[in-house]
Amino acid sequence: MSQIAIVGAGAWGTSLSIVLGRTSRHQVRLWAYEKDVRESIEMSRTNALFLPEQKIPDCVLVTGNLAEALSEAEMVVSAMPSQHCRRLFQEMCPNLDPEMLLVSATKGLEQRTLLRMTEVICQITKQNGIDCRVGALSGPTFAAEVARGDPTAITIASKDRDLRATVQREFSDPAFRVYTNDDVVGVELGGALKNIVAIAAGVCHGLGLGHNSAAALITRGLAEITRLATACGARAETMSGLAGLGDLVLTCTGALSRNRSVGAELGRGRKLAEVVSSMHGMVAEGVFSTDAAVQLARARGVEMPITEQMHAILSEGKSPRDAIQELMTRTSKSETYLPSGNFQGK
């Protein structure tokens, strides 16, 4: 592999360009929408807006032209916010071909259609007569820690064995360990839904609640993520892996989590619009995914009380304290699975 395109130069896309640029095997083209980002990388080899103080290797070429970014690419890594995925892939299709490997590194759900990102990509490319191979890259990763070379483990999920093997080989280095998985549904839903639970964890922190509350929230959050994921065709064991439990714990407890930070500010009494406007272009995917997750759960007949309460806070202006109180005073349940396989602990 020599030519790799990364579409999206936020913190995550930039950190992936640094990973790929650490070896001499690749030439990387990084597409950046923001002119300030392009100028920063060209002048100082840093992304001052989204990932300051992290040097970007010289083999990473930044561009604002999609056709230039995709030219002769053998792998295309999609790292844009979820709400831009459909539009950008429509624009990219004239420069895509079936030989390219498409890797989604975006953790989210499309609000209008409730589709996962690989489903959006497949839908758009097929509508344009392109039969591409697609995978999803997900796991417990803070971009800043990945960029500075902290040991990190992540998962590439695809039904295509060759794609999994290629991504594992091309991304892996001594600081970035890539595992493979064929459960695309589980890996993508784990990555999207954990952001919602992270907002809830932030709310608990903002309300001044302690470690007991956080542990209970993470555990019950994993239970409802697993319920919805398996209802959509995922394997339950995926939810105990890197893209499930691993990413959930990181995002719910780490100070670098944007979703947790949003929840913390909501818990302290700030309004959502004010919190989002203060993020200076950074995206907390959980804000966009919550409404889609609620709709998907209702369509599948799956109860997701934490997600429902976060939706009430984000979309209906419900008091965070009232939402936590309602979670704690729900009808008592059993935590365990029944012999029939039905989950009782809702």
N, C-alpha and C positions, 0 to 999 in steps of 0.2 A: 504494500500500500504506500503510495507516495502523495497523492493529491486528496486532501480532505477539506471540505467546506463546513464551516460552522455558521449557522444563520441565527443571529442574535448575540449581541455583545454586552449583555448585562453581566452581572457578577458570575453567574454560572457558565454562560457561554465563554466568557473570558478565561475562567479557570480551566475549562476543558481545553482551550487552545494552549494554555501553558503546559498542561499534562502532555498533550500530543507533541508540543514543541520541545519537550525536554530531551528527546532522542533525535538523532539525525535521520530517522527513517522517513519523516513526513515533511511535506510542504503544506501549510495550513493557510486557508483564506478565511478570514473572519469578517462576516458581513455585519456592519454596525449602522443602524438607522440614524443615530444621533451624530451630527457633525462634530460636536464637542468631543465625543468619544474617539472618532477617527483622528482628529487633530491631536488629541492627547497621546494616542498610541504612536502616531507618526513622529511626534516631537520628543517624547520622553520614554517610549516603550512601556507606558503604564496606562491603565484605564482609570484616570483620576476621578471620574464620575461614579463608577460602580465598584471598582476594585482597586483602590489606591495602594501604592507602596509595593505592589507585586509586579516584578519585571516580566514582560512578555517577550519570549524568545524572538530573535531576528527572523526565524523562518516563518513566523506568523505575519501574513500580509493582510492589512485591514483595507476594506473597501466599502463603499456605499452603493455599489452596483451589483444587483443580484446575479445578472448574467456573468459578470466577471468572477464573482465568488464561486459560481457553480461550474464554470468552464473546466472541462476535463476532470471533474471531481469523481473519485471512485466511491467515496462515502460522503453523505450529507448528514450532518448532525443538526437537528432542529432544537434550538434553545430559546425560542421566543416565548413570551407570555401566551397562555392558552387562548386568550381572546383574540389574538392575532394569527393563530395557526391557519385557519381556513383561508383568510385573505392572502397571506403570504404564499401558501402553497399554490393558490390559484395563479399568482404572479410567477411562481417558480416553474410551473409545469412546462412552459416552452423550452426550458433549459434542463429538464430532467429526462433520463432515459432508463430503460429497464435494467441496465447493467449496474446502475448505482445502488448502493446500500443506503437505505434511509433509516436513521436512528433518531427517535424522539427522546429528548432529554427534558421534556416539559412535564411537570406534575400538575395536572388539572383536568377538568371536565368542561366541555363546551356547554355554555349555559342554555342555548336555545334547543339543541338537539340531544343533550345529555350524553354525547359520545365521548369516548376516550380519545386521546390524541392520535394514537395509531389508527383508530377507526376514521377520524377526520382525514388523515393523510391518505389512507387507502381509498376513501370515498372520492376525494378530489382527483387523485391520480388516475383512478379507473374511469372517472367521467371524462378525463382527457386522453383516454386510450393508452395509459401507461400502466403496465403491470410490474410494479416495483416490489422489492423485498424490504420488509419493514420490521423494526425491532424497537424496544423501549429500554432505556437506560435509567435505572433508578436505584435509590439506596440512601443510607445516612451520610449526607455530604453537606457540609458548609463550604461555600465556595472559597472563602479566604483560607481555610485550613487546607483544602485541596491544593490551592495555588502555592502555598508555602512549603508543601511537601510533607505534611503530616500523614502518617500511615492511614490509608482509607480503603474500605472495601465496598464494592458496588455490584449490582447485578445487571446483566444484559438479558432481556427476555425476547424470544422470538420463536415462531414455529419453524423457522428456517435454520437448520443446524449449521450450515456454512456461514450464515450471517453471525450467529452466536460465536462461532470459533474465530471469525475474522475480527470482530469487535474485541473479543477477549485478548487476542494476540496484539492488536494494534494499540490498544489503550493501556495494557498492563506495563507497569514498571515497578521498581522496588518500593515505591511509595503509593502505588495505586493498583490494588488487587481487584481483578474483575472475575466474578463468578457467572455461570450461565444458568438459565432457567427457560423452560418452554411455556410457563404459565403467564402469558402476556396480560390476561385479564387481572390476575391477582397482583402482579407487579405494578401495573398502572393504577388500579384502584387503591392499593396500599399507599402509593405515593400521593394520590390526590386527596384521599379521605383523611390521612393523618394531619393535614394542614388545618382541618376543621377542629379536630381534637386539640391541636396546638393552640388555636385561638382560645378554646375553653381553658386550657392550662394557664394561658396568660391572664385570662379573666380571674382565675383563682389567685394568681400572684398579685394582680392589681388590687384585689379585695383584701389582701393581707393574710390569705389562708396559707396553711403550712404544708409540710411534706406529706402528711396523711391524705390530705385532699388531693394533692397531685398524683400520688400513687393510686388512689382509688379511681381518679379520672382516667389515667393512662390505661389501667387494667380494663375498666368498663368500656373505654373508647375502643380498645382493641377488639373487645367482644362484638361491638356493633359494626365495626369495620369488617370483621370476619363474616358476620351474618349477611351483610349486603354483598360482599365480594363473592361468597359461595353461592348466593342466590343468582348472581350474574354469571356463574360458571367457573369461578376460580377454585383452586384447591386450598383447603384450610391451612395446610402446612406452609404455604407461601406466606401466610400472614404472621408466622413465627420467625420468618427469615429477615434478611437485610432490608427488603423493600416494604416489609410490614412492621414488625416489632422494632427492628433496628432504627428505621427512619422515624417511627412514632416517638420512641424514647428521645432521640436526638432533638427533634423539633419541639417537643413538649418541655424539655428541660434546659436546652442550650440558650445562652444569652444572645447568640447570633441569629436566632430564629426570628424572621420578620413576622410570621404568623403569631407566634407567642407574644411578640412585642405589641402587635395590634391589640390582642386580647388584654394585655396588661394595661394599656392606655384606656381601653373601654372600661375595665374594672375600676380604674381610678376616676372614672366619671367623664372622660372626654367623649365627644361625639365622633362617629365613624368618619364623616366627611373631613373633619379637622385632622384626625389621625392620618388618613390616607394622603391628604394634601401636604402633610409634613414629612412624607417619606421621600420626597425629591426624586420621583420617577421609579423608585423601587417598587416591586410588585409583591403583595402577599396573596398568593394564589388561593388561599382558603376563603378569602372574601368573595371571590368569584365562584368558587366550587360549591359553597354551602347551599345555595338555592338549587343548583343542579342535583346535588346529592339528595336533598329532601324530595325532589320530584322523582328521582330514580328509585329511592326507597319506597315511596308510596306506590309507584307503578309495580314494584316487585312484591308489595305487601310485607315489607320488612320494617320493624319498629326500630327507630334510631333516636332515642331520647336526647342524647347529648347534641347531636346534629340539629334536631328540631329546636332545642333551646338556643343554640348559636344562631340559627336562622331567625328566631324571634328577636334576638338582640340586634343582629345586623340589619334586618329588613323591616322590623316592626317597632324598633325603638324600645324594646323591653328592657327593664332594669337588670343589669348583670346579677345583682344580689337576689332579685326575685327569681331569675332563671336558675341559679344554683339552688335556691331554696326549693323550687319545684322539683328539681332532680332528686333532692334528698327526701322528699315527702311522697314520692310515688308509691303505688301499691307494692307491697313486699313480694319479692320473687325468689325463685331458686337460682343458684349460680350455675348449676351443672346441666349437662345434657341428659335428656330422658333416654331410656333404653331404646325407644323408637327412633331416636336420632333427632327429634325435635328439640330446639333450644328453648329452655324455659327462662333463662336469665335475661330478660329484656329490660 
